[in-house]
Amino acid sequence: MAETEAKRQAAAGLLERVAAIQGVIRTYLEKDEPVALVERDRLLPVMTALRDDARLAFAQCMDVCGVDWPERAERFDVVYNLLSVALNQRLRVIVTTDETHPVPSVCTIWPAVTWWERETWDLFGIVFDGQPDLRRILTDYGFEGHPLRKDFPLTGYVEVRYDEERQQVVYEPVRLTQDFRTFDFLSPWEAMTTLPGDEKARRPSPGEAPT
């Protein structure tokens, strides 16, 4: 308990220092993890300060990922997970954007981020301004769309198979051999409210002849 409280106090102190950086919109704790919302246009100076300020020392960006909220005008969250090895602290930085406004690339601050920015572009279609190698990394060349968007069809657009006659891999439009189905994943014993023979177990009411 004392260790948890000490961690929470350290996170609160971290957020107080982060909130003082120009361009930080809001800071808060989410499940005891510090989070900072940042203006998209101020992302580079904020990230540089987080890396270079000795009181913060976030020397590593461990991950970049996206979150899609289709009901919002700026539907995408771009999430950066930072690590300070020297201070044993983590920080989640979030910026928002849409399909058309690019997010400044932080590859000049943390070069390894190129891999994750490519992945985020590939799966969500989020554009990173200043990223010199914005190519797909998980899907195939010529892939249509971005598969982690909420409006991307579950079946996709094309399917891949090996054609024995042509002796090569071919791409074809998706053809479903049956209608798309949803499943409730209930055990048959939980889903069935009655079983064959249950009627025999019914006790006769008073005055009723047994069957």
N, C-alpha and C positions, 0 to 999 in steps of 0.2 A: 504493500500500500504506500509506504514512504517513497519507494522507488518510482511508482507511478506518479505521485504528486510532484516529485522532483523533476521528472520528465515533462510534466505539464507546465511547470513553472519555467523550465528552460525553453520550451516551445513558445510560451507567451512572451518571454524576453526577446526571442528571435524575431517574432512577428512585430514587436515594437520597433526594432531596428529596421526591418524590411519596410514597414509602413512609412518610414521617414524618407524613402527613396522617391524622387519625383517620377510619376508615371504609374505608381501603384495605386489602384482604385480602392481596394479593400483587402483586409487580411482577416482570417478567422481560423479557428481550429475545427477540423472535421475528424471525429473519432480520434482525438488527441494528435492528429497530424496537421502541421501548419500549412495553410494554403494562402496564396496571394493572387488576386485578380489584377491584371496589368493591362494598360492601354496598348492596343496593337501597334500604334505608331511609335510608342516609347519602349518597345520590347528590347531592342538592342542595348540602349544605355542602361536599362534596368538590369539586364542579364550581365552586362559588363561589371556593374557595381556589385552584383551578388558574387561574382567570381573574384574581383580584385580587392574588395573591402576585407581587411584582415579580421574584422569582427564577424564576418559571414563566411568567407572562404569556401564558397561552393565551387570547388575545382572540377567537379565532374557532373556531367549531365547523363544520367543513367538511362533515360528513356524519353521518347516523345510519342504521343499517341493522340488520337482524335476521338471525339464523342459527337454523335449526331442527334440534334434536337429539331426535327423537321418543323415543329410548330412555331419556332422562333424566327425572327427576321434574320438574325445572325445565327444560323442553325448549328454551326460547328464550334465546339471547344477544342482548342489545341492545348494539350497538357504536357508540361515539362516536369520531370521528376529529377530534382537536383540533390546531390550528396556532398556534404562537407566532411571529409575524412578527418581533418584536423580537429574539428569541433564535435564530431559525431552527431551531426544534425542532418535532417532531410527537409526539403521544401518542395511543395507542389505549386508550380506557376501555371496560371491559366489565362489564355487570351481567347477572344471570340472573333469569328469571321463568317463569311458566307461563301457562295460559289465563285464570286467574282473578285473579291478583295484579297490580294495576297498577304501573307504573313511574312515579316522579315525573317530571313534565314539566320540562324545562330551558328552556322558552320564555321564562321571566322573566329568564334569564341571557343567552341568545342568542335574540332574537326570531325570527330566520330559521329556527330549528329547527322551527317549526310545520310547514313544508312536509315535512320528513323524518319527523317524528313521524306526520303524516297518512299518508305513504307506508308507513311501517312498520305502522301500524294496518291499512291497506287490504290489504297483501299478506300479513301474518302474523297479524293479529288481536290484536296486543299493545296493551293499553290503557295510556294515559298519563294519570295523575291530574293534574288541574290544567290540562290542555290545553283551551282554550275552543272550539276549532274542529276537533274530532275527526270529520272527514268523509272519505269516500273521495276519492281524488285521481287514481288511475290507472284503476280499473275503473269500470263504469257504475253509475248509480243502480239500486238493487234487486239488485245482484250478490249471489249467494249464495256464502258461504265466503270463504276467503283463499288465493289461488292459489299462494303460495310456501311454504305448509306442505307437508311431505313426504307427508302423507296426503291431499292434495287430488288428485282424479283428473286424469290427464293430459289427458283429453278435456273436462274441465269438466262442468257440468250443463246449460247452455243454449247455443244457438248463435244468432247474429244474422244476418239476411238482409233484403234489400229485397224486399217483395212487390209485384209489378207490378199485380196486381188490386186490392189494397187501397191502393196508392200510399203505402206507409209502411214503416218498419222494424219488423220483427216479431221476437219472441223465441220460440224453440221448444226443446223438449227435444232434446238431442243424439241424432242418429240416425246410426249408423255404417253406411255402405254396404258395408263389408267388415270382417272381423275385424281388430282392432288387431294390427299386426305389429311385430316388432323386426328390425333389420337389423344385419349384422356389419360393413358398410362396407368389406369387403375387395375389392380389385381382383379381377376374375374370373381374371386370370392368377396372382394369389397364392393364390386359393382352390382352383384346379384343380390337383390333384396329377398328373393324367395328361391327355394331349391325344389326340384322335383321330389314329391313325397311329403312336402311340408303340410299339405292338406290332411294327411293321415294323423299328424300329430296334434290336430286341433281337438281340444277337449269339448265334449258335448255340453251344451248348457243344461241347467236343471230341467228335468222332465223330457229332454230330447233323447230319443233312442240312439244308442251308439251305432256308427256306420262301420 
